Amino acid sequence: MIKPILFFVALAVLAGCDNEAKSPSKEQAGSASVAKPTETAVAAKQLQLPDGSVLPLSGNILKQTSKPNDNGALSISEVEFDSSSRKAEEAVSTALEKSGYSRRVVVEEREGFLKVHYYKSNSPVVGGIYKDQEKEADGQERSLMRLYWQES
């Protein structure tokens, strides 16, 4: 008779532990108010810019992240291209120019890497980091771009 009772008591204790794990403790609830980055995985060919215009892309958006900071949040979009970083930057720069942005500052440039800032009046600076990836087995060039700007 004691074994069945102990069995049910053990189940009740375990069930209580499970509920405790599901509900946040006071410590967890306090840390939940800390801003954490949000990340969205997408498979799209267009990116909405901070001024509201849409940037058509020849690459695929891999993910979009919003990282909270003291000034609001930093919006970061990661895009993969089937071309070199130089060709990807040319395509993005051309598309941004059609939306009213100008390519004013090349922050850093070296073999397989390019960092550029694009400007438009009354809009946050849009930064682009372009980096060549290893070539595919068939010789196809690939690059990765991170486009970022400060959100209010």
C-alpha positions in Angstrom: 0.0 0.0 0.0 2.9 2.4 0.7 4.5 1.9 -2.7 1.4 3.2 -4.7 1.1 6.2 -2.3 4.9 7.0 -2.8 4.4 6.7 -6.5 1.6 9.2 -6.6 3.5 11.6 -4.2 6.5 11.4 -6.5 4.3 12.2 -9.6 2.8 15.1 -7.8 6.2 16.5 -6.8 7.5 16.1 -10.4 4.4 17.7 -11.8 4.9 20.7 -9.4 8.5 21.0 -10.6 7.3 21.0 -14.2 4.9 23.9 -13.5 7.7 25.8 -11.7 9.9 25.5 -14.8 7.2 26.8 -17.0 6.4 29.9 -14.9 9.1 32.5 -14.7 10.6 33.1 -11.3 11.0 36.6 -9.8 14.6 36.6 -11.0 13.6 35.5 -14.5 10.8 38.0 -14.7 13.1 40.8 -13.8 15.6 39.8 -16.5 12.8 39.5 -19.0 12.5 43.3 -19.1 16.1 43.5 -20.4 16.0 44.2 -24.2 17.2 41.3 -26.3 18.0 41.2 -30.0 15.1 40.1 -32.2 16.0 38.0 -35.2 13.8 37.1 -38.1 14.7 34.5 -40.7 13.4 35.4 -44.1 13.7 34.4 -47.7 12.9 37.6 -49.6 14.2 39.7 -52.4 13.2 43.1 -51.1 14.3 45.1 -48.0 12.5 48.0 -46.5 14.8 50.9 -45.8 14.5 53.3 -42.9 12.9 56.0 -45.0 10.1 53.6 -46.0 11.3 52.9 -49.6 11.9 49.4 -50.7 15.3 48.1 -51.9 15.0 45.4 -54.5 17.9 42.8 -54.2 19.5 40.3 -56.5 20.4 38.3 -53.4 18.5 36.5 -50.7 17.8 38.0 -47.3 19.0 35.4 -44.8 18.0 37.1 -41.6 17.0 40.4 -40.1 18.0 41.5 -36.6 17.0 44.4 -34.4 19.6 45.0 -31.6 18.4 47.4 -28.9 20.9 50.1 -27.9 20.9 53.5 -26.1 19.6 55.3 -29.1 16.7 52.9 -30.0 17.8 49.9 -32.0 20.2 48.9 -34.7 18.6 47.2 -37.7 20.8 44.7 -39.4 19.9 42.7 -42.5 22.1 39.9 -43.8 21.9 39.1 -47.5 23.7 36.5 -49.6 24.6 37.1 -53.2 25.8 34.8 -56.0 28.5 37.3 -57.0 31.6 38.9 -55.7 31.4 41.5 -52.9 32.4 44.2 -55.5 29.5 43.3 -57.9 27.0 43.0 -55.0 28.0 46.5 -53.7 27.6 47.9 -57.2 24.1 46.4 -57.5 23.1 47.7 -54.0 24.6 51.1 -54.6 22.7 51.5 -57.9 19.4 50.4 -56.3 20.0 52.8 -53.3 20.7 55.7 -55.7 17.3 55.1 -57.3 15.8 55.5 -53.8 17.6 58.8 -53.3 20.7 57.6 -51.4 24.2 58.6 -52.4 27.4 56.6 -51.8 29.6 59.1 -50.1 32.1 57.3 -47.9 34.1 54.1 -48.4 35.0 53.4 -44.8 37.3 50.5 -45.5 38.4 48.6 -48.6 40.6 45.6 -49.0 40.7 42.4 -51.1 37.3 40.7 -50.7 36.0 43.2 -48.2 34.2 46.6 -48.5 32.5 48.8 -46.0 30.5 51.7 -47.4 28.1 54.4 -46.0 25.1 55.7 -48.0 23.4 59.0 -47.2 20.0 60.5 -47.8 18.7 63.7 -46.2 16.3 63.3 -43.3 17.2 59.6 -43.1 19.7 57.6 -41.0 23.0 56.7 -42.5 22.8 53.2 -44.1 26.0 51.2 -43.8 26.9 48.2 -45.9 29.6 45.6 -45.2 30.4 43.3 -48.1 32.5 40.2 -47.7 33.5 37.6 -50.2 32.8 34.0 -49.2 34.6 30.9 -50.3 33.9 29.9 -53.9 31.5 27.0 -54.5 32.9 23.7 -55.9 31.6 24.8 -59.3 33.6 28.1 -59.1 30.5 30.2 -58.4 31.4 33.4 -56.4 29.4 34.2 -53.3 29.4 37.2 -51.0 27.6 38.2 -47.8 26.3 41.7 -47.2 25.2 43.2 -43.9 23.1 46.3 -44.4 22.5 48.3 -41.1 21.1 51.6 -39.8 20.1 53.1 -36.5 16.3 53.1 -35.8 14.8 55.8 -33.6 
